Amino acid sequence: MKKFIDNPATLLETSLQGFAKAHADIVELHTEPNFVCRKQRKKGRVALISGGGSGHEPLHAGFVGYGMLDAACPGQIFTSPTPDQMLAAAEAVDGGAGVLFIVKNYAGDVMNFEMAAEMLVGPNASVLVNDDVSLPKDHPIGRRGVAGTVIVEKIVGAAAEQGYDLAACKSLGDRVVGATASMGIALSSCTVPALGRPTFEIAEDEIEIGVGIHGERGRETGKLVTASEMVEQIAGHIQEELNPGAGQAVLLHVNGFGATPLVELHLVYELAWQYWQKRGLNIQRALVGSFTTSLDMAGCSLTLTLLDEEMLRLWDAPVNTAALRWGC
Amino acid sequence: MKKFIDNPATLLETSLQGFAKAHADIVELHTEPNFVCRKQRKKGRVALISGGGSGHEPLHAGFVGYGMLDAACPGQIFTSPTPDQMLAAAEAVDGGAGVLFIVKNYAGDVMNFEMAAEMLVGPNASVLVNDDVSLPKDHPIGRRGVAGTVIVEKIVGAAAEQGYDLAACKSLGDRVVGATASMGIALSSCTVPALGRPTFEIAEDEIEIGVGIHGERGRETGKLVTASEMVEQIAGHIQEELNPGAGQAVLLHVNGFGATPLVELHLVYELAWQYWQKRGLNIQRALVGSFTTSLDMAGCSLTLTLLDEEMLRLWDAPVNTAALRWGC
């Protein structure tokens, strides 16, 4: 295993310390239990909390700040955070208008966030993100939450900042989830530090189609083809799922899994843009970069969100976090 | 070679199209010859132009925008741009107060930017960036320009925005270069698309110490050690070079080479922070992320800039580019 690491057991803690120092103008790190929250907090608005296993950076701590999350609870690498983290975070950031949890659909995350929600005194609700269309809709544990999570956190974060109440934030979050679909392709596995070797083997001429973000294999192994063919393939599944009408306004997000350079991600964006432009969509907003990663996996995903005017306005609203920043 | 790519011959062009579409609010792409410039231009200020081989994204096109570059000239992957690109860019963005070229010290870049400067009608000057301390000061072609380039472009970009004249921008740029030192370590090689295989072989227990950003070997091959030992090693060379006094204000930049995840970069930041904190430095600003990359190379570099009050104020000034954005 080749990584910048001293010891898998202390990687997360040291990395969080570095993150908090590098962004000390925006966030505060609390330990025992671990959570990252905004430095400046405001009373009277709904507080947004997310979290999940680490290894997906900048998700979620990189999205804590004005106009997005109030706190993030990082678990160990690819491991759910525990309910005490969520409770401590909720206690720190609850401004009296309730807490909204944004949860990616993984069994451990769902269970622990549910437990926290039950223990929490005071109004709270949860939005479950399940945007990964590589699994069938009727999959026994449901579809996974992947790169669409960022879109949900941005749009609902802006709403909370603007004073939407808890019910309105929850309902908006559900609406964004319903309007969002993602699918990814991996060119390589990733190496979980505690394991010390790639989580799966893949040949030089193979790709994994329909991967999640935890180094698991995809729904199928395919042959390495051109970027255009890869884009056609995953865009096709998203298109089929959302079935957008001609002229539909959309946000197109190309997300790198951690080891794919920007020069490739922008190429993929161009190809995906052409794919949907041909189908008459109105591609109004773009997000290209590595936002929901899977450690050092090479690969990327496409996410499409069907935008209405409210969602577009909230997407454009000011945001000031470590990883997403505009308008302020 | 496993990449999102259709054809090495069209990769750059397609990627630039995607980049320009994804950031159409900030930049415009011109072709034949290729350059990226700001969408909104203002007369009467010094225009900053940089450029170099592609494969280092987001450098340089990702830094075109308010408060930073006016234009960037991307060459083919790891290949210098040609003088006609720089001339066309200069013609497009010259606002009547002269043009400042920011050039990384590579033979081809230097030669072509010099040629452009000679052909350009109107006042112009150049700042040569040579922050890589892995080569000796008296190296025959001088030290390479690496991740410190971003610091130069940001600080001088803010000065140009604030109305500094050409001589003042040039002198400030030289001062930032003199106050900046970088050194990097690679854990892997990178694969240039036209070549189709890694540019060097490296064993599972080896690292390259003192690498540039073009997939060349480092000044020495070492054994894989802990992140702390790697940081000590490269930070030591930087410390020796700059020899900062106790209490010196600095900006500490950890730059990923393209395939190193943020969780590792933040760990490296924490270790480098500890290294310089122990030596009494006042670490006032941080920049952590993959800003000057080497395609899909795994690795990172440290850059330290000794800040004075003017440089700090200019670093903090508003910037609105694809890859660096704050205060606006």
Interface residues (C-beta under 8 A of the other chain):
Chain A: K2 K3 F4 I5 D6 N7 L11 L12 T14 S15 L16 Q17 G18 F19 K21 A22 H23 S54 G55 E57 P58 G62 I77 L187 S188 E204 I207 L224 T226 A227 S228 M230 G258 A259 T260 P261 L262 V263 E264 L265 H266 L267 V268 Y269 E270 L271 W273 I283 A286 L287 V288 S290 T293 L295 D296 A298 C300 N320 R325 W326
Chain B: K2 K3 F4 I5 D6 N7 L11 L12 T14 S15 L16 Q17 G18 F19 K21 A22 H23 S54 G55 E57 P58 G62 I77 L187 S188 E204 I207 L224 T226 A227 S228 M230 G258 A259 T260 P261 L262 V263 E264 L265 H266 L267 V268 Y269 E270 L271 W273 I283 A286 L287 V288 S290 T293 L295 D296 A298 C300 N320 R325 W326
